[in-house]
Amino acid sequence: MTKPHITGVVKDYRRRTVPNAIIRLGLTDANQLQSLVVSNKKGKFFITAPLGQYQIAVTKQGYIWKRAEAGMSFQGIEVDKKNPLMKVTLVPYEVFMSGKYD
């Protein structure tokens, strides 16, 4: 039986994979780090975690998480028996500031 987990892939705004992005998974209620992983050379990551509510943050130097447009650098996520898949888009800081991306 597979343990509860989150899988994901980190890409840039042009859909190219982003290796070595840092993925932090923290407990929502306790504001405590549960797991810290780095995306592989294909931008993929895998985190095993107990069932529950978490906050996930994805960072890479020189990039901004596209969802950060609203001023948020994390996203709530539930680890359940469905094993969520995350697709994260990072935008280079200069491109983000110029507004020239889709």
N, C-alpha and C positions, 0 to 999 in steps of 0.2 A: 504494500500500500504506500502510495506517495505521500510525503509530508506536505502540509499546507505551504504554499510558496507564491512568490510573485516573480514573473519573468517579464523582461522588457527589452526594448532596443532604443538606443539613443542615436538620433540622426540630426543633421543640420537642416537649415531651411531649404536647402537644395536636394534634400533626401540622401545625402552622403553620410555614411556611418561615422560616429564620433567615438573613437577609442579613448580609454582612460578618463571617462567622465566619472565623477564621484557620486555615488548614490547612498543617501542616508535614510534609514528607516527608523522612525521614533514612535514611541507609544503616545497616543493622542492625549490621554488623561494625565500621564506622569511626566510629560516633557523629558523623556529619557531615551537615549540612543539604544535601539534594539539591534541594529545591524549596519555595517558599513562595507560596501563593496565597490569595485571599480569595473566599468564596462570593458569587455575584451576588445580585440582588434577589429571585430565586426560590429562593435557598439552594443553587444548583447550583455545582459546581466541576469542573475538568478539569485533570489534571496529566499531562504527558508525561514519561516516565522510562525509562531503559534497563532491560532485563530484570534482575530480581534481587530480593533480599529487603530489605524496608524496614520502618521503623516510622513510623506516621502518628499525628499528634496534631491534635485539633480543639479550638479554644478560642474563647470569646467572653466579653467582660467581663460579669460578673453571672450566668454560666451554668456548669454542670458537665456534662461528658459523662456520660451515663447509665451507661456501662460503667465509670465511675470508682468505682462502688460498692465495687469490690474494691481500691481504692487505686491503680488504674492510670490514667494520663492519656494512654496511647498504645496502639496496637494493631499487631501485626505484620501485614504484608501482602506478598503476592508479586505483583510485576508480571510477567505472563507474556503469552502470546499470546491469552489469554482476556479481557484487559483488564477487570480487576475493577471492580465497581460497589459503592460503599459507601453505606450508609444510616446516618446519624449522628443520634442523638437527644440534644439538649441540654435540660437542666432548669434553670430559674431557681434560683439558690442558695437563696433562702428556701424554695421549694417542696421542694427536695431535703432541706434540713435538717428540714422538717416531716414528711417521709415521705408526703405526700399527693399521690402521682402513681402512674400505672400503669406 
